[in-house]
Amino acid sequence: MSSEAPVPVPRTAVPLGIDDPVEHARAELKAALAAIEEKANVPRRVSRAVDEGVEKARAFQRRNPAAAAVAVVVGAAAIGAAVWGLVRLYTR
């Protein structure tokens, strides 16, 4: 049983079935520009990576709250030690 519902095409892909060469060239150009914009937009890529990291951390916290609490304490201690070390080096 096949579904006749259209499959969404990503912005960086050229849809199939374009017979007109001008329309095909326009679709290729549009897809190429979208791909360049995806690669060059660093703030958006960083934002997506941060959002994914937050989701992973939240999922980890839901699965294992005790280990998440330990990870937070260890991370805070590591950051504190690093700052203390840098200040100590600077003041010498």
C-alpha positions in Angstrom: 0.0 0.0 0.0 1.6 3.2 -1.1 0.7 6.6 0.1 0.2 9.4 -2.4 0.9 12.1 0.2 3.7 14.4 -0.9 7.1 14.0 0.8 8.5 17.3 2.1 11.7 18.3 0.3 14.5 19.8 2.4 15.5 23.3 1.5 18.9 22.1 0.3 17.5 19.5 -2.1 16.3 19.8 -5.7 12.8 18.4 -6.1 12.4 15.6 -8.7 10.2 15.9 -11.7 11.1 19.4 -13.0 11.1 19.1 -16.8 11.7 22.8 -17.6 15.5 23.4 -17.7 15.1 27.0 -16.5 13.0 25.9 -13.6 15.4 23.1 -12.8 18.3 25.6 -12.9 16.4 27.9 -10.5 15.7 25.0 -8.2 19.4 24.0 -8.2 20.5 27.6 -7.5 17.9 27.9 -4.7 19.1 24.7 -3.1 22.8 25.6 -3.4 22.1 29.0 -1.8 20.2 27.4 1.0 23.0 24.9 1.6 25.6 27.7 1.7 23.4 29.6 4.1 23.1 26.6 6.3 26.9 26.1 6.4 27.7 29.8 6.9 25.1 30.7 9.5 27.3 29.8 12.5 25.0 31.4 15.2 22.1 29.2 14.1 24.3 26.1 14.0 25.6 26.9 17.5 22.1 27.5 18.7 21.0 24.1 17.4 23.9 22.4 19.0 23.2 24.1 22.3 19.5 23.1 22.1 20.5 19.5 21.4 22.9 19.5 24.3 20.3 20.8 26.7 17.8 18.2 25.5 20.4 15.4 26.1 21.2 16.8 29.6 17.6 17.0 30.5 17.0 13.4 29.3 20.0 12.3 31.3 18.7 14.1 34.4 15.3 12.5 34.0 16.9 9.0 33.7 19.5 9.4 36.5 19.0 12.4 38.8 21.7 11.4 41.3 24.4 11.1 38.6 23.2 14.4 37.1 23.6 16.1 40.5 27.1 14.6 40.9 28.0 15.8 37.4 26.9 19.4 38.3 28.9 19.4 41.5 32.0 18.0 39.8 31.7 20.5 36.9 31.3 23.4 39.3 34.3 22.2 41.3 36.4 21.9 38.1 35.4 25.4 36.9 36.2 26.8 40.4 39.6 25.2 40.5 40.4 26.4 37.0 39.4 30.0 37.9 41.4 29.8 41.1 44.4 28.5 39.2 44.2 31.2 36.6 43.9 34.0 39.3 46.8 32.5 41.2 49.0 32.4 38.1 48.0 36.0 37.2 48.7 37.4 40.7 52.2 35.8 41.0 
